[in-house]
């Protein structure tokens, strides 16, 4: 990797973490100010202060390490400088404290909503066909080698009817034999194709190397605002479903740690702005949901 590529990917990591955590802490900050809790420090980044200014009783600062930030409220920790003053966090009524805590995750959903709205309005948003229609192939795809074509619709696998793309993927991922027999619908004619799945290291599973059919859809600003709200709900439901399936032992845990997330962000940065924005929105929603858990 050349120095230019490294700097681009590093910038993507900084922007991602910075935006997600900044919006989160901004929610706490705005709610605390609205309630009347004294905010001692609002920092973009961590570590030593790079530059800043004081307004009222709050120090606004930009810190040396830009990965995130924090909002330090007066009296937010028991026994750590708490004096019981009326402008301290722990002096507030329970519902006011909940409001301040909830405001952080809420702003993460707002960030995702803004990203989806802008993408849908100006660049368009990717709409994935939920039917089992072939939209493309991975590199060295077994399905492509077997004669599958873009536009083919998978209607059955090994004598089992296929309902949609998700159902088809589940059958393929759970199949442990060497060969799959796909029933394909092509121009009104049913065709049988035998495919030998191969192991894809990046996915850590055997696949036949197909991708779904997608379209790019652009909408007006008001339609985008409404549609992006639905996308936030869909992403939230998908994340919660995945968490529940992991808890139930139906799928393997695939939550990446900090290093893994950095790698994913770097890869998305190299794939283009749209991929990076979608990843920022997804991680922001995930952070919002995690912070709502007890």
C-alpha positions in Angstrom: 0.0 0.0 0.0 1.4 3.4 -0.9 1.4 6.4 1.5 -1.5 8.0 -0.3 -3.7 4.9 0.1 -2.7 4.6 3.7 -3.6 8.2 4.5 -7.0 7.9 2.8 -7.8 4.8 4.8 -6.5 6.4 8.0 -8.7 9.4 7.3 -11.7 7.1 6.9 -11.1 5.5 10.3 -10.8 8.9 12.0 -13.9 10.3 10.3 -15.9 7.2 11.2 -15.1 7.1 14.8 -15.0 10.9 15.1 -18.5 11.3 13.6 -20.2 8.5 15.5 -18.8 9.3 18.9 -19.1 13.1 18.4 -22.8 12.8 17.6 -23.3 10.4 20.6 -21.6 12.8 23.0 -23.3 15.8 21.4 -26.6 14.2 22.4 -25.6 14.0 26.1 -24.2 17.6 25.9 -27.4 19.1 24.4 -29.7 17.2 26.8 -27.5 18.2 29.8 -27.6 21.8 28.8 -31.4 21.7 28.3 -31.9 20.2 31.8 -29.5 22.6 33.4 -26.7 20.2 34.3 -23.3 21.9 34.2 -21.0 20.5 31.5 -17.4 21.0 32.5 -15.7 19.8 29.3 -16.9 19.0 25.8 -14.0 17.5 23.8 -13.6 16.4 20.2 -11.0 13.7 20.6 -9.0 12.3 23.6 -5.7 13.0 25.2 -3.9 16.4 25.7 -5.8 19.5 24.6 -4.7 20.7 21.1 -6.6 24.0 21.3 -9.9 25.2 22.8 -11.8 28.0 24.5 -14.1 28.5 27.5 -17.6 29.8 27.2 -19.8 30.1 30.3 -18.8 27.2 32.6 -17.8 24.8 29.8 -14.4 24.2 28.3 -14.7 23.4 24.6 -11.6 21.6 23.3 -10.1 19.7 20.4 -7.8 17.0 21.7 -4.7 15.5 20.2 -6.2 12.0 19.4 -9.3 12.5 17.2 -10.9 9.1 17.6 -14.1 10.1 19.3 -14.6 12.5 22.2 -16.4 12.9 25.5 -18.8 15.1 27.5 -17.8 15.5 31.2 -20.7 16.6 33.3 -20.5 17.9 36.9 -21.3 15.3 39.6 -21.8 12.3 37.2 -19.8 9.9 39.4 -20.6 9.1 43.0 -17.8 10.2 45.4 -15.8 11.8 42.5 -16.2 15.5 43.3 -19.9 15.2 43.8 -21.1 18.0 46.1 -24.9 17.7 45.7 -25.3 21.0 43.9 -28.4 21.6 41.8 -26.5 21.7 38.6 -24.9 18.3 39.0 -26.0 15.2 37.1 -26.7 13.0 40.2 -28.8 15.8 41.7 -31.4 15.6 39.0 -34.6 13.7 39.1 -34.5 10.2 37.7 -36.4 11.0 34.5 -34.1 13.9 33.8 -31.0 11.6 34.2 -32.7 9.0 31.9 -33.3 11.8 29.3 -29.7 12.8 29.3 -28.4 9.2 29.0 -30.9 8.4 26.3 -30.0 11.5 24.2 -26.6 10.0 23.3 -28.0 6.8 21.6 -30.8 8.9 20.1 -28.3 11.1 18.3 -26.6 8.0 16.8 -30.0 7.1 15.2 -30.2 10.8 14.0 -26.8 10.5 12.4 -27.7 7.3 10.5 -31.0 9.0 9.5 -29.2 12.0 8.1 -26.7 9.9 6.2 -29.4 7.8 4.6 -31.5 10.9 3.8 -28.5 12.6 2.0 -27.6 9.4 0.1 -31.1 8.8 -1.0 -31.6 12.4 -2.1 -28.3 13.0 -3.9 -26.6 9.8 -4.8 -29.5 7.3 -4.5 -29.7 4.3 -2.3 -29.0 0.7 -3.1 -32.2 -1.4 -3.1 -31.6 -5.1 -2.9 -34.1 -7.4 -4.6 -35.3 -9.8 -1.9 -36.2 -12.4 -4.5 -33.5 -15.0 -5.3 -32.5 -13.3 -8.5 -28.8 -13.4 -9.5 -27.4 -9.9 -9.8 -23.7 -10.8 -10.2 -20.8 -13.1 -9.2 -17.8 -13.1 -6.9 -14.4 -13.7 -8.4 -13.8 -17.3 -9.5 -17.5 -18.0 -8.8 -18.6 -21.7 -8.9 -22.0 -20.5 -10.0 -20.6 -18.5 -12.9 -18.5 -21.5 -14.0 -21.5 -23.7 -13.9 -23.4 -21.6 -16.4 -25.6 -19.5 -14.1 -26.4 -16.1 -15.7 -27.3 -12.7 -14.4 -31.1 -12.4 -14.2 -31.6 -16.1 -13.4 -34.0 -16.8 -10.6 -33.3 -19.6 -8.1 -36.6 -21.4 -7.4 -35.3 -24.6 -5.8 -32.3 -26.2 -4.2 -32.0 -30.0 -3.9 -35.8 -30.5 -4.4 -36.5 -27.8 -1.7 -38.5 -24.7 -2.9 -36.7 -21.4 -2.4 -38.9 -18.6 -1.0 -36.5 -15.6 -1.2 -32.8 -14.7 -1.2 -32.4 -15.0 2.6 -34.0 -18.5 2.5 -31.8 -19.5 -0.4 -28.6 -18.3 1.4 -29.6 -20.2 4.5 -29.9 -23.5 2.6 -26.6 -23.0 0.9 -24.7 -22.1 4.1 -26.1 -25.1 6.0 -25.5 -27.6 3.2 -22.5 -29.9 4.0 -22.4 -32.0 0.9 -20.1 -31.5 -2.1 -22.6 -30.6 -4.8 -25.8 -28.5 -4.9 -28.5 -29.0 -7.4 -30.1 -25.6 -8.3 -33.4 -25.2 -10.1 -33.2 -22.0 -12.2 -36.0 -20.1 -13.9 -34.6 -18.4 -17.1 -37.0 -16.7 -19.5 -39.9 -18.9 -18.4 -37.9 -22.1 -18.6 -36.8 -24.2 -15.7 -33.1 -25.4 -15.8 -31.2 -27.6 -13.4 -27.6 -26.8 -12.6 -25.1 -28.7 -10.5 -22.7 -26.5 -8.5 -19.8 -27.3 -6.3 -19.5 -24.7 -3.5 -16.0 -23.5 -2.6 -14.5 -22.0 0.6 -14.2 -18.2 0.6 -11.7 -17.2 3.3 -13.0 -13.6 3.7 -16.5 -15.0 4.4 -15.2 -18.0 6.4 -17.8 -20.3 4.8 -18.5 -22.2 1.6 -20.3 -20.3 -1.0 -21.4 -20.6 -4.7 -20.2 -17.0 -5.4 -23.4 -15.1 -6.3 -24.6 -11.6 -5.4 -28.2 -10.3 -5.3 -29.8 -8.1 -7.9 -29.6 -4.4 -6.9 -31.0 -1.1 -8.2 -30.1 2.5 -7.4 -33.1 4.6 -6.3 -33.2 8.4 -5.9 -36.0 10.3 -4.2 -37.0 13.9 -3.3 -36.0 15.3 0.0 -39.2 14.7 1.8 -39.6 11.1 0.5 -35.9 10.6 1.4 -36.5 11.7 5.0 -39.4 9.3 5.3 -37.7 6.5 3.5 -34.4 6.9 5.6 -36.4 6.6 8.8 -37.7 3.2 7.5 -34.1 2.2 6.7 -33.0 3.0 10.3 -35.8 0.8 11.6 -34.8 -2.0 9.2 -31.2 -1.9 10.1 -32.1 -1.8 13.8 -34.3 -4.8 13.4 -31.7 -6.7 11.5 -29.0 -6.0 14.1 -31.3 -7.0 17.0 -32.3 -10.2 15.1 -28.6 -11.1 14.6 -27.9 -10.5 18.3 -30.8 -12.7 19.3 -29.8 -15.5 17.0 -26.2 -15.3 18.4 -27.6 -15.5 22.0 -29.8 -18.5 21.0 -26.8 -20.2 19.4 -28.3 -20.2 15.9 -25.4 -18.4 14.3 -21.8 -17.9 15.3 -20.8 -14.6 17.0 -19.2 -12.4 14.4 -18.8 -9.1 16.3 -15.5 -7.6 15.4 -13.3 -6.0 18.1 -11.8 -2.5 17.8 -9.0 -3.8 15.5 -11.4 -5.7 13.3 -13.7 -2.7 13.0 -10.7 -0.5 12.0 -9.9 -3.1 9.2 -13.6 -3.0 8.0 -13.6 0.8 7.9 -10.3 0.9 6.0 -11.7 -1.6 3.5 -14.9 0.4 3.1 -12.9 3.6 2.6 -11.0 2.0 -0.3 -14.4 0.9 -1.8 -15.7 4.4 -2.2 -17.6 7.1 -0.3 -21.0 5.3 -0.4 -19.6 2.2 1.2 -18.0 4.3 4.0 -21.2 6.3 4.6 -23.3 3.1 4.9 -20.8 1.6 7.3 -20.8 4.8 9.4 -24.6 4.7 9.6 -24.6 0.9 10.4 -22.0 1.3 13.2 -23.8 4.4 14.5 -27.1 2.4 14.8 -25.3 -0.5 16.4 -23.7 1.8 19.0 -27.1 3.4 19.7 -28.7 0.0 20.3 -25.9 -1.3 22.5 -26.1 1.8 24.7 -29.8 1.2 25.2 -29.2 -2.3 26.6 -29.2 -2.5 30.4 
